[in-house]
Amino acid sequence: MNDLTDPPAKPSRAAFHQQNQARAEAEAQRLLAAKQQMGGRWLAWVAAELYALSPAPFAQMVRRELERLSQ
């Protein structure tokens, strides 16, 4: 195959993390910012927001950031 038909190479896990860390932290901060306003509905809302994120490794990064920022 040539370069035009080869699928793009997936970035390494470390490269993906480095490229998306700031975005994941910002997303986690956005989710946490809604906690007081949403009250008891927040947990279900966050779960739905995380479920909608893609790709899955990014959603996992956001989940980890939520845990870190909540401590």
N, C-alpha and C positions, 0 to 999 in steps of 0.2 A: 504494500500500500504506500501511497505517497502522503505528503503532509496535508494535502487538501481533503483526503478521505479518512485519515486517522482520527480517532476521537481525541479530544484534548486530554492531556495528561492531568490526572487528579493531583492537586497539591498535597504535599505531605501533611500529616496531622499537625506537626509543629508549625508549618507554614500557614495552614488554615487557621490555627489558633491565633497566630500572630496577626494575620490579616483581619480577623473578626473580633478580636478582644475588645476593642473600644466600642464597637457596635453592640456587642453582647452586654457590656456593662451599662451602656445607655438604655438598652431595652429593659434590663433588670431594674434600673432606677425609675423608668417610666411605670413599670408594673407596681413597684413599691409605692410610688407617689399616689397611686389610686387607692391604697389600702384603707386609709382613714375615711375617705369619701364613700367607699363601697361597703364598708362595715362587714357584716356577716356574709355578704355575697362575694367578697373578694377572692376567697380561696377557689371557688368554682370558676370564677371569671379568669383567674390566673391560669388554672389548669387548661381552660379552653384556649387561652392566648398561647400558651406553650405548645399545645397540640397543633395549633395552626402554623407555627413557625417551621421553616424549612431552610436548609436541609436539617436532618435530625441532629447532626453534630453541633449545629448552631443552637438548636433548642436546648441541647444538653449544656452548652456553655452558658446560656442565659439562666438555666436552672441552677447551675453552680454559683453564678454571680448573685442570684437571689438569696441563696443560702449564705454566702459570704457577707453580703450587705445587711442581712437580717440579724446577724450575730452581734 
